Amino acid sequence: MTLRNGKEFLMIPGPTNVPEEVLRAMHRPAIDIYEGPLVETTDYCLSRLKHLFRTEGKTYIYAANGHGAWDAALANTMSRGDKILVLESGLFALGWGEAAGVMGLEAEILPGGYDKAVDPAALEARLKADTAHEIAAILVVQIDTASGVWNDIAALRKAIDAAGHPALFMVDTIASLGCVPFEMDEWGVDVALTGSQKGLMCPPGLCFVAAGPKADKAHETANLKTHYTDWTFRQGEIHYQKYCGTPPEHMLFAFRKALELLFEEGLERAWHRHALLAEATRRAVAVWAEGGALRFNISDPHARSNSVTVVMFEGEEAEALRTFTQETCGVTIGGTIGPLRGQGIRIAHMGHVNAVMLLGTLSSIELGLQKLGLPHGHGGVQAAMDYLAGVV
């Protein structure tokens, strides 16, 4: 017997659900790339990106996924042989460091883990030890979707300042922008980047980079620049230079509509919505964990992200639970990746998601726990509803 006929839920941490309005925005003919509405669309998107990143710096749009943004950030600011410090807290900062190594940079890992946030004190100590200021850039992810961690970017900036270190501070906000507060200028972030397919509610295929004055200065002498990534070329007067060639027109139509929806809701309201849905999820997981078969991956409640909740299982039941929710209920939840692969589930609550979708997802998980006979505390969904009833 199946219960899945009907609208299926995609509750994975990227790509996330794309609103119907965004999908419809792409369903139109191609237009002139040199003048008129497309130029205005580019201007709108670049301007709104500044509001999203909360910066007065320059913004750039690339036809690429988040890995393309990693490359663009490094290529425009670094020179071959430069040392970077990668702050470990999951899979993706490490992946950024690996990309840097391919580009000819020397990547050093500040040891961390997949179960905790970056320690600001450890960062400060490492930077104080770098008396020759060999480290040219510091790379960190605000939210890592593999581990479910949230890193305190403001606290990390304070650690850098306390060490008196001049390195560029680069932050990956692919799983956080539009979902949680991010203040690029206020927090002293020099380069920030994100992708279209998570909190920004678009199909995969666009990525975005914001650069502050210190990054612009580094760009002047960087020797890893490529024609496609080069910020100088993309600042040219001709419209196609903004994309180093033909603009990804239909993705831009989608992105503009997504930005309009996000700012119609209000950025701060979107942050609040994500916080409520995330806490409701955590209330449910806390109850289920009482049975002993599962637990939060991130032990410190303060470091659990508002984009995705990662739940670890003591046995091998995670994939069976994912199969049940998908094949029986029509709800696709994420599996764990990287070193955690096959050991847990990832419940996404980011982007185009509301209370009905979240509560339906939690209900399908609790039904699966019961059907599969997994030891769990009963009443997780009720705990989530009780929380939401008290705050809405």
N, C-alpha and C positions, 0 to 999 in steps of 0.2 A: 504494500500500500504506500502511496506517496501523498504528501501534503503540499508538494511544491508548485502545483499548477496555480498560476497567478503571477503577480509582479515579483521578480526575484530581487534579492538584496545583495549588493556587492559591498562587503564591509571589510575590505583589505586596505592596507596602508599605501595605496597607490598602484595603479591609477584608481582614483576615487570616482564616485558617481558624478556624471556630467549633467547639469540641469537641462531640461528640454529646451529652454530659451537659448542656451548656449549652442546646443546642437542645431537648432533652427537658424541661428545666426550664420552658420557656415553654408547653409543651403541657398546660395546665391551665385550669380555669375562672377567670373573674374573681372577685375577693373584695371584701369590704367595705373601703372606703378610709379609714374613720375609726377603726377599732380592730382589735385582734387581730393575726393573722399578718403583715399588710402593714405595720403600724406597727413590729413587731419586725424585719421585713426592712429597713425604712428605717434603723432604729437600727443594725443590723448593718453595712449598707453605709457609712453615714457614719462609723462607728467604724473600720472596716477601711480606709477611704480615708485616715484619719490615719496608719495604719501604712504604707500605700503611699507617701504623700508624705513620711513621717517628720516629722510635725509635731504640735504640740499645738494648732495653730490650728483655726479652724472650717472645716468642709467643706460643700459644696453640690452638689446633683445637679440638672441641667437636662435636659429633654427636647429635645435639640438636638445638632448635630454640633460639631466643634471650633470652628467659626466662632462659634457661640453662646457658647462659653466665652470666646473673645476679647472679645466684646461685654460679657459679664457682668463680666469682670475690670476693664475700663475704665470701664463705666458706674457701677460701685459705688465707684470710687476717684478718678475724675477730674472736673474741671469744664470747661465749655466754654471753649476758648481755651488750655487748658494745653498746654505743649510736652512731647512725648515724644521719646526718643532710641531709634531702631530700629537694632539691631545686625545688619548684613547678613552673611549667610553662605549664602544660598539663597533659595528662593521664599517660604517661609512666614512668616518674620519680617517680610518686606516686605509680605506680605498682611495681616498683623496691623496694620502701620502704615497701610495703605490703609483698613482698617476704621476705624481711629482717625480718619482724616481725614474719613470720611463722618459720624462722630459729632460733628464740630466741634472736634477736637483738632488741634494743629499738630505734624505729624510731621517730624522731622529724621532723615536716614539717616546712620549712621556707615558710610562706604564700606568695603566688604569685597569679597567675590567668591563665585562658586559653586564655587570649587576650593580653599577654605581656611577654616579656623576664624576666629572673631573674635579679633583681636589685643588682649589685655588692656592692653598698653602704649598702644595707640591710644585705647582707652576711657578710660584714666586721664588721658591728655593732654587729651582733649576735655572731660572733667568738670572738670579743673583750670582750663580756660579759661572755664568757666561760673561766673565769680565771683559773679554775682548769683543763682545757683541757680534759673535759669529752667526748667531741665529738671525736670519733675515725676515722670517715670517712665522706666525703661529696660526695653526689651522685647527678649527674645532667645529663640531656640529651642534647646533642648538638643541635639536631633538633627533635622536637616532632611532629609526623605525625598526632596526634589528633588535635593539635591547629595550626600547621603550623609555629611555632615559631623557630627562630634561636637564640641560646644563645651564647654570646661572651665568649668563654672558656678562652682566654688570659686575658680578663678583670676580670673574676672571680678568676683566679690564682693570679692576682695582689692584689685583695681584700684579699685573704687568706694570702698572704705575708705581706700585710700592717697590718693585725691583729696579725702577728707573731704566727700563729696557726700551730701545727704540724700534723693535721689530714691528712689522706690519701685523695687524690683528685681522684675521680673515675668518668669517663665519658662514657656514652652510646653513641656510634656513629652508631647505627644500621641504622638510616635513613640519615646518613651524609657521612660516609666513602666512598671515591671514587667519591663523588658528590661536596664536598666543601673542602676548606683547613682544614687540621687537622695536628697539629704539636705536637705530644705527648711529646717529650723530650724538645723542645723549650719552650712549654707552661707549663712545670712542672706537667704534668699529671702522676699520679702514676699507675693507672690501666685504661685501655681503652678496650672496647669490641664492637663487631659488629656481624651482621648476614649475611648470604649468599644471602638473597632473595630480597635485595633492590638495592643499588648502585652497588653491586658486581655481579649482573646479573645471579644468579644461582637459582635453585629451593630451596625452604625452606628445612632445614635439617642440615645445618652446622652453627656453631657459633665459634667465635674467641675471644681470650683474649690476651692482651699484658700487661706485668707486668714490671715495672721499679725496680730499686734497693731498694727503700723504701718499695715497696710491697713485694719484696723478703725477706726483713728483718722482716716484719710483719708476713710473712708466717711461719717463724721459730717457733713462739709461738702460732699461731692461733689454736683454738681447735674445729672449726666447720668443719674441713676437712673431706671429704668423700673419699672412695677409688676411686670412678669414677672421681671426680673433682681434686684430689690431684696433685698439680704441681710437687712435688718431685717424685712421681711414674712416671709421664709423662716425666720426664727428664731421665729416665732409658735408658740403652744401647740397649735393645731389641726393635725392631721396633714397635711391637704391643702395647708396653707400652705407646707410643705416643697417643694412643686412648683408653687405658685401655681395650684392647680386640681387636676384629676384626675391622680393619679400614673400614670406609664407602667408599669402593673403588670407586664406580661409581660416588658418589658425589665428591670425590677428583679429578677424571678425569675431571668432569665438572668445578670444581673450578680452576684447573690449566689452562684450556682453557680460562676461563673468565679472569684470571689474565693476560694471554698472550695477550688477546684482549685489556685489559685496559692499559697495559704498552706499547703496540704497538701504541695505540692512544697517550699515554703520560698522566701521571696523571694530570699535570697542564692544559693540553688541555681539559681533561675531566671536570675539575673544571670550565674552561671557558665556555665549551658547556652548562653545567648546569646553569651557571649564565645568559647566553644569553637567553636560553629557559624560565627560570624563569621570567626574566624581560619582555619578550614578553608576557607571561601570565598575569603578573601584569598590563601591559599596556592595555590589553583587558578588564580585570576586572574593572580597573579604569573607562573606558568608560561605561561599562554596569552599573556600580554603579550610574551613573548620573541620572538614571531613578527612583532611590529610593527604588527598591524592594530588593536590595542586597548590601552587603558591605564586605570588607575585615574583617576577624576575628582578625588579628593582626593590631592594629591601627598604630603602629610605623613602617614606611617603612623600617627602618634599621634592624628591628627584623624579617622581613618576610623571610622565608627560600627559598633556591634555590632547594629544593627537592620536596616540595608540597605547593600548595596554597590553603588555606581554605577560602571558601566564605560562608557567612551567609545570610539567607533570612529572610525578615521581616515577611513573612507568612509561609504557609505550602507547598510551591511549590517545595521544593528541591527534594523530592522523585519523583514527577511527572516529573521533568526535567531529573532526572537520568533514569527513565523508558523510556522516549522519546529517549534519546541519545543511550540507549542500544538496545531497541526493534525496533526502526526505523532506526537508523544510524549505529548500530553495534559498538558503542563506549561505553565501560564501564568506568565510572568515579566513584570515591569513594563517599560514604556518610559519614557524620560526625558521630563520635563515642563518647562514654563516656557521660558526661553531655550534650554534644552538639548533641547527637544523633537525627537524623531526622530534624535538623534545618539548614543544609547547605550541601555543596558539597566539595569534596576534589579533586583537579586537580593535579595529579602526573606528575612530569617531572623529573624523576630520572632513572638512570640506562641506559638500552638499548633503548634510545629514541632520535629521530632526529627531524628536523624542520617539515618534512612532517607529522609525527605522531602528533606533538604538534599543528600545524596549523589545521590539520583535526579535532582534538579534540575540539579546540576552535570554529571552524566553526559549529560543531554539537551542541555545547552548544548555540551559538548565534541563530542557526536555531530553537532550542528548545524554547529559550526565546521568539522568534517571534511567533512560532506556538501556544504556550501556552498563549499568550497574556500578558506576564509579563512585567511591565514597566521597560524599560532599555534603556540606551543610545545606539544609533546605531553606528556601525563602530568599534566595539571592535577588530574584526579580522583584519581590515585594520590598526588599531593602532599597533597591534602586528607585522604585516608585515612591516609597515613603520619603526618601531624600528629596526627590523632585517636587513632591507635594508640599514640602516645607519651604521651598525656595522660589517657586513660581507664583 
